Amino acid sequence: MNGPGRSNLAAVALVGGCAALAWGAGLALPPYAASLLLLIGVNALLAASLNLVNGVAGQFCLGHAGFMAVGAYTAAWLGAGPLAGLFAAGGLPLQAGMACTAGAAALSAGAAGWLVGLPSLRLKGDYLAIVTLGFGEIIRVALLNSDALGGARGFIGIPLAGGPAWTFGLLAAFCLFCVRLGGTAQGRALLAVREDEIAAESLGIPATRLKVGAFTASAAAAGVAGALFAHQEGFISPDSFGFMKSMEIVVMVVLGGMGSLSGSLLAAALLTLLPEALRPLKQLTGVDLRMVLYSLALILLMLFRPGGLMGRGELWDPRGRRGP
């Protein structure tokens, strides 16, 4: 078997094994630890989806939480309304309802990504970042003023569903999609666009079409993450999908290594666990130093690993470029 084939096989084994391990752990852990594990899965899916745009395609999106919000509210409205009977029935109907809400979330968020990406991805650099930032704020403000979706009070009555099987199964499926994409002509073309868009276009590569496709797939995955989040929490509000949430996802991608899928997953787990691990300090000192130490840890990591935890390498490809 050739090198890329072995690398893909190793990726499949590693991602599938980790997903199965997380699924088993989610069933065995106490409720608080299990909910934290599910949150890691949601954040990992968000980081992996943004890495497809920021790391692989070389664009810069600052409104990823907006696509998460579209998926979350789509799933919440369907689960509490038209599909409420399926969730109440339990068993196979509940699983069918979960599949419907996750699929609808992917379609709605993907459509939003396509509508935003089609005109805006002709822009570059800071201009694209401003457009995506504006989109995220438009979604948040629209939700704040939408009484049908709860407005500022938030959306309540969302059926609790999902669990580790859905969360880590969908995360594994998207990760394997990204791994497989890297070995295709489209994936290599995206890398060429990332390195030098003008040179790529001069060779006949349809840069805008590829970027819009990556943006749409990334937005759809963020919508699925939003659906999982909504069904895990049972309550969502516009404040959950603001600018700070978008920045949190960007930090995960940058910390893990721009373009490294496994780096994004590791950073998502680290940044989700770190604030919780620092929580006992408040009881010892009487002062909440969590965010101070959280920020200090990020600064130290970026000073000593400016290319991120993995650079552009992957855990399943030791020969890959890991950066400084």
C-alpha positions in Angstrom: 0.0 0.0 0.0 1.4 3.5 -0.9 2.1 6.3 1.6 -1.2 8.2 1.3 -3.2 5.0 1.5 -1.4 4.0 4.7 -2.0 7.5 6.1 -5.7 7.4 5.3 -6.0 3.9 6.8 -4.2 5.2 10.0 -6.6 8.2 10.1 -9.6 5.9 9.8 -8.3 3.7 12.6 -7.4 6.5 14.9 -10.6 8.6 14.4 -12.9 5.6 14.6 -11.1 4.2 17.6 -11.3 7.5 19.5 -15.0 7.9 18.6 -15.7 4.4 19.9 -13.7 5.1 23.1 -15.6 8.3 23.7 -18.9 6.6 23.1 -18.1 4.0 25.7 -16.8 6.6 28.1 -20.0 8.6 27.7 -22.1 5.7 28.8 -19.9 4.9 31.8 -19.1 8.4 33.2 -21.2 10.2 35.8 -23.7 12.8 34.4 -21.4 15.9 34.8 -18.4 14.3 33.2 -20.6 12.8 30.5 -22.1 16.3 29.7 -18.5 17.7 29.6 -17.5 14.9 27.2 -20.4 15.8 24.9 -19.5 19.4 24.9 -16.0 18.4 23.9 -17.5 16.5 21.0 -19.6 19.6 19.9 -16.6 21.9 20.1 -14.4 19.4 18.2 -16.9 19.3 15.4 -17.0 23.1 15.3 -13.2 23.4 15.3 -12.8 20.7 12.6 -15.4 22.4 10.4 -13.8 25.9 10.7 -10.4 24.3 10.0 -11.7 23.3 6.6 -12.2 27.0 5.7 -9.5 28.8 7.8 -6.8 26.1 7.6 -7.3 24.1 4.4 -8.9 26.8 2.1 -6.8 29.6 3.6 -9.8 32.0 4.2 -10.6 33.7 7.4 -14.1 33.4 8.9 -15.2 35.2 12.0 -18.9 34.3 12.0 -18.9 30.6 12.5 -21.2 30.8 15.5 -23.8 32.2 13.2 -24.0 29.0 11.3 -24.1 27.0 14.5 -27.1 29.2 15.6 -28.9 28.5 12.3 -28.6 24.8 12.9 -29.4 25.0 16.6 -32.6 26.9 16.1 -33.7 24.8 13.1 -33.3 21.6 15.2 -35.0 23.3 18.2 -38.0 24.4 16.2 -38.5 21.1 14.5 -37.9 19.0 17.7 -40.3 21.1 19.8 -42.9 21.5 17.1 -43.5 19.3 14.0 -41.3 16.4 15.2 -42.3 16.5 18.9 -44.3 13.3 18.7 -41.2 11.3 17.4 -39.1 12.5 20.3 -41.8 11.8 22.8 -42.3 8.2 21.5 -38.7 7.2 22.3 -36.9 4.3 20.8 -36.6 4.2 17.0 -39.0 7.2 16.5 -36.7 9.3 18.7 -33.7 8.3 16.6 -35.6 9.1 13.4 -36.5 12.5 14.8 -32.8 13.1 15.7 -31.7 12.2 12.2 -34.4 14.6 10.8 -33.4 17.5 12.9 -29.6 17.0 12.4 -30.2 16.7 8.6 -32.4 19.8 8.5 -29.8 21.7 10.5 -27.1 20.7 8.0 -29.3 21.8 5.1 -30.3 25.1 6.6 -26.8 26.1 7.8 -25.3 24.8 4.5 -27.7 27.0 2.5 -26.8 30.0 4.7 -23.2 29.3 4.1 -23.7 29.1 0.4 -25.7 32.4 0.3 -23.0 34.1 2.4 -20.0 32.5 0.6 -21.1 33.1 -3.0 -20.7 36.9 -2.9 -18.3 37.2 0.0 -15.6 34.7 -1.0 -14.6 36.8 -3.9 -13.1 39.0 -1.2 -9.9 38.3 0.6 -8.2 38.8 4.0 -9.7 41.4 6.3 -12.7 42.1 4.0 -13.8 38.5 4.2 -13.4 38.5 8.0 -15.5 41.6 8.3 -18.3 40.2 6.1 -18.5 36.9 8.1 -18.4 38.8 11.4 -21.3 40.9 10.2 -23.2 37.8 9.2 -22.8 36.3 12.7 -24.1 39.5 14.3 -27.0 39.7 11.9 -28.1 36.2 12.9 -27.7 37.0 16.6 -29.7 40.2 16.4 -32.4 38.6 14.3 -32.8 35.9 16.8 -33.0 38.4 19.7 -35.9 40.1 18.0 -37.7 36.9 16.9 -40.6 36.2 19.3 -41.5 33.0 17.4 -38.1 31.6 18.5 -38.1 32.9 22.0 -36.3 36.2 21.4 -34.0 37.3 24.2 -35.7 34.8 26.6 -34.3 31.9 24.6 -35.9 28.8 23.2 -37.2 26.3 25.8 -38.8 22.9 25.6 -36.2 21.4 23.2 -36.3 17.6 23.6 -33.2 16.1 25.2 -31.7 13.6 22.7 -28.5 12.8 20.9 -25.9 11.4 23.4 -22.4 10.1 22.7 -23.3 7.9 19.8 -24.7 10.7 17.8 -22.1 13.3 18.8 -19.0 11.2 18.2 -20.5 9.3 15.3 -21.1 12.5 13.4 -17.8 13.9 14.5 -16.0 10.8 13.2 -18.0 11.0 9.9 -17.0 14.6 9.3 -13.3 14.0 10.2 -13.2 11.0 7.8 -14.7 13.3 5.1 -12.0 15.8 5.7 -9.3 13.1 5.6 -10.7 11.7 2.3 -11.0 15.2 0.8 -7.3 15.8 1.4 -6.4 12.9 -1.0 -8.7 14.1 -3.9 -8.0 16.5 -6.7 -10.4 19.1 -5.1 -8.5 18.9 -1.8 -5.1 19.4 -3.4 -6.6 22.3 -5.4 -7.8 23.9 -2.1 -4.3 23.6 -0.7 -3.0 25.3 -3.9 -5.5 28.1 -3.4 -4.4 28.5 0.2 -0.8 28.8 -0.8 -1.2 31.2 -3.7 -4.6 31.9 -5.1 -3.4 33.9 -8.1 -1.0 31.2 -9.2 -3.7 28.6 -8.7 -6.2 30.5 -10.9 -3.5 30.9 -13.6 -3.4 27.1 -13.8 -7.1 26.9 -14.4 -8.2 26.1 -10.8 -11.7 27.5 -10.1 -10.7 29.1 -6.8 -14.0 30.8 -6.0 -16.1 27.7 -6.7 -13.8 25.6 -4.5 -13.9 28.1 -1.7 -17.7 28.3 -1.8 -17.9 24.6 -1.7 -15.6 24.3 1.3 -17.5 27.2 3.0 -20.8 25.4 2.5 -19.6 22.1 3.8 -18.0 23.9 6.8 -21.3 25.7 7.6 -23.3 22.5 7.3 -21.1 20.8 9.8 -21.4 23.8 12.2 -25.2 23.5 11.8 -25.0 19.9 12.9 -22.9 20.9 15.9 -25.6 23.4 16.7 -28.3 20.8 16.5 -26.3 18.5 18.8 -25.8 21.3 21.3 -29.5 22.2 21.3 -30.6 18.7 22.0 -28.0 18.2 24.7 -28.8 21.4 26.6 -32.6 21.5 26.1 -32.4 25.3 26.0 -30.6 27.8 23.7 -30.5 31.6 23.6 -28.9 34.1 21.1 -26.2 34.9 23.7 -24.8 31.4 23.2 -23.9 32.2 19.6 -22.3 35.6 19.9 -19.0 37.0 18.7 -17.1 35.4 21.6 -18.3 32.0 20.6 -16.9 32.6 17.1 -13.6 33.7 18.6 -13.4 30.7 20.8 -13.7 28.4 17.7 -11.0 30.5 15.9 -8.7 30.1 18.9 -9.1 26.3 18.8 -8.1 26.2 15.1 -5.1 28.5 15.5 -3.9 26.8 18.7 -4.2 23.4 17.1 -2.4 24.4 14.0 -3.9 26.0 10.9 -4.6 23.2 8.5 -4.2 20.3 11.0 -7.4 18.4 11.6 -6.0 16.4 14.6 -4.6 19.7 16.0 -8.0 21.2 15.9 -9.5 18.2 17.8 -6.8 18.3 20.4 -7.2 22.1 20.9 -10.9 21.8 21.2 -10.6 19.2 24.0 -7.9 21.2 25.8 -9.8 24.5 25.7 -13.0 22.9 26.8 -11.4 21.1 29.8 -9.0 23.8 30.9 -11.6 26.2 32.4 -13.2 23.3 34.3 -9.8 22.0 35.5 -9.1 25.5 36.9 -12.4 25.8 38.7 -11.1 24.5 42.1 -8.8 27.4 42.3 -11.7 29.7 43.1 -12.5 27.6 46.2 -8.8 27.8 47.3 -8.1 31.5 46.6 -11.6 33.0 46.9 -11.0 34.8 43.6 -12.0 33.5 40.1 -8.6 33.3 38.4 -9.8 30.8 35.8 -9.9 33.2 32.8 -6.6 34.8 33.8 -4.8 31.5 33.9 -6.7 30.3 30.8 -5.4 33.4 28.9 -1.9 33.0 30.3 -1.8 29.3 29.1 -2.8 30.4 25.6 -0.1 33.1 25.5 2.6 30.6 26.6 1.5 28.0 24.1 1.6 30.5 21.3 5.0 31.8 22.4 6.6 28.3 22.5 4.5 26.8 19.7 3.7 29.6 17.3 2.7 27.2 14.6 0.1 25.5 16.9 0.2 22.2 18.7 0.5 20.2 15.5 1.7 22.8 13.0 0.3 21.4 9.7 1.0 17.8 10.6 -1.4 15.1 11.7 -1.2 12.5 14.5 -1.7 9.7 11.9 1.0 11.1 9.6 4.3 11.3 11.6 6.2 12.4 8.5 3.8 15.4 8.0 5.1 18.9 8.5 4.5 20.0 12.1 5.8 23.5 11.9 7.9 25.3 14.5 
